[in-house]
Amino acid sequence: MKKNNDTLYWQNVQLYTQRRVWEWAVVGHLFNGYTITPWLVVLNICFTGLLVSWLMTYAGNIIKVVLFMTCIFFLSLSSSLLYMA
């Protein structure tokens, strides 16, 4: 896929679709028993992965450092508020 001219988003869709078809063929009944919470977690991780891939591709080094440090700050703040209460 590295020598392919498709966009990163299309390559991610292809990989995700291939994985889902493979799991459905092997496991079967893949989506039974799930509530809305795991779906929201999966969507959050998907969008986070797309954002990180976009940042690594198009953002400059200073922007990357500032964004990751801001992320670490808010992560530590939210975890301290969540676990101290």
C-alpha positions in Angstrom: 0.0 0.0 0.0 3.0 2.3 0.3 3.4 2.7 -3.5 -0.3 3.3 -3.9 -1.6 6.8 -4.7 -4.9 6.4 -2.7 -5.5 8.7 0.1 -4.8 7.7 3.7 -8.5 7.7 4.5 -9.3 5.3 1.7 -6.5 3.0 2.7 -7.9 3.0 6.3 -11.4 2.1 5.0 -9.9 -0.7 2.9 -8.0 -2.1 5.9 -11.0 -1.8 8.2 -13.4 -3.5 5.7 -11.0 -6.3 5.1 -10.6 -6.9 8.9 -14.4 -6.8 9.4 -15.1 -9.3 6.6 -12.4 -11.7 7.9 -13.7 -11.5 11.5 -17.3 -12.1 10.3 -16.2 -15.1 8.2 -14.2 -16.7 11.1 -16.2 -15.7 14.2 -19.7 -15.1 12.9 -22.4 -13.2 14.7 -19.8 -10.5 15.4 -22.0 -7.7 16.6 -24.4 -9.5 18.9 -24.5 -8.3 22.5 -22.9 -4.9 22.1 -24.4 -1.7 23.7 -23.8 1.8 22.5 -20.7 2.3 24.8 -18.3 0.0 22.9 -19.4 1.6 19.6 -18.6 5.1 21.0 -15.2 3.9 22.2 -14.4 2.4 18.7 -15.5 5.5 16.9 -13.4 7.7 19.3 -10.4 5.5 18.6 -11.0 5.6 14.9 -11.2 9.4 14.7 -8.2 9.7 17.0 -6.2 7.5 14.8 -7.2 9.5 11.7 -6.3 12.8 13.5 -2.9 11.5 14.6 -2.2 10.2 11.1 -3.1 13.6 9.6 -1.0 15.4 12.2 2.0 13.2 11.5 1.6 13.8 7.8 0.8 17.5 7.5 1.7 19.3 10.7 5.1 20.8 11.5 7.3 19.7 14.3 6.5 22.6 16.6 2.8 22.1 16.2 3.1 18.4 16.9 5.0 19.1 20.2 2.6 21.8 21.3 -0.5 19.6 20.6 0.9 16.5 22.3 2.0 18.5 25.4 -1.5 20.1 25.5 -3.0 16.6 25.2 -0.8 15.3 28.1 -1.9 18.3 30.2 -5.6 17.7 29.7 -5.2 14.0 30.1 -3.5 14.4 33.5 -6.0 17.1 34.5 -9.0 14.9 33.6 -7.5 11.8 35.3 -6.8 13.7 38.5 -10.3 15.1 38.5 -11.8 11.7 37.8 -9.8 9.6 40.2 -9.6 12.1 43.1 -13.4 12.4 43.4 
